[in-house]
Amino acid sequence: MANASYGQFCPVAMAAEILCTRWTIVLVRELAAGSTRFNDLRRGVPRMSPALLSQRLKDLEAAGIVFRAPVARESGVFDYRLTRAGLELAPVVEAFGVWGKRWIDGDLSLEQLDVQLLMWDMRRGLVVDPMPDRKVIVQFRYAELPTDRRSWWLVVEPDQETQLCSVDPGADVDLYVSADLKTMTAIWMGYDTLAEALGDGRLLLTGDDALAKSIESWLGLSPFAKTRPALTAEAAE
């Protein structure tokens, strides 16, 4: 990072030297969202190479934004966590996201589809409390995608972290959710609604009736879903 100096004493320039290298702010977003293991971080930034991820983590550690802690009873495994300085970046990352949702054309956002990232975020946003007090499996199916990326399973168990599987977990599915990837991404991002997609048949729910009827209560949306695009907000005024 030091080789990319702007040569300015301005705090904005000095912060940009650390945070504006490729993938860095996106990696901080994933850390701020709660991912701590290397493999989990990879799932949150699926198009970032493992080598670059490792380098960016080292850079952030050197900058005092991340610290690495060994995991007890797991030899060679580390947690990556934000320091106090890193935690203070959380509202900065949120402001980036709010600005992006308000001022970048939603159609452009929906051209950047990534099923792995979408499902990883949906796993994190799932609201467990409204779901039955038992093991629940929800399968998402995207018929237009290649076979190896077409089906994803969320496995929800009481008092356990929700698991995301890209391979059949080998248990009965409680609810099938079928849509195209663009529709599901638009719902997650707040550009579309579950009610509209269900109403016109772009989203289909098959299986447990209670789970299907309560989907709006447990399918959490993006933290930016409620942020209204600026042009839409201005038109409503």
Buried (B, 14 or more C-beta within 10 A) or exposed (E): BEEEEEEEEEEEEEEBBBBEBEBBBBBBBBBBBEBBBBEBBBBBBEEBEEEBBEEBBEBBBEBEBBBBEEEEEEEEEBBBBBBEEBEEBBEBBBEBBBEEBBEEEBEEBBEEBEBBBBBBBBBBBBEBEBBEEEEBBBBBBBEEBEEEEBBBBBBBBEEEEBEBBBEEEEEEBBBBBBBBBBBBBBBBBBBBBBEEBBEEEBBEBEBBEEBBEBBEEBBBBBBBBEBEBEEEEEEEE
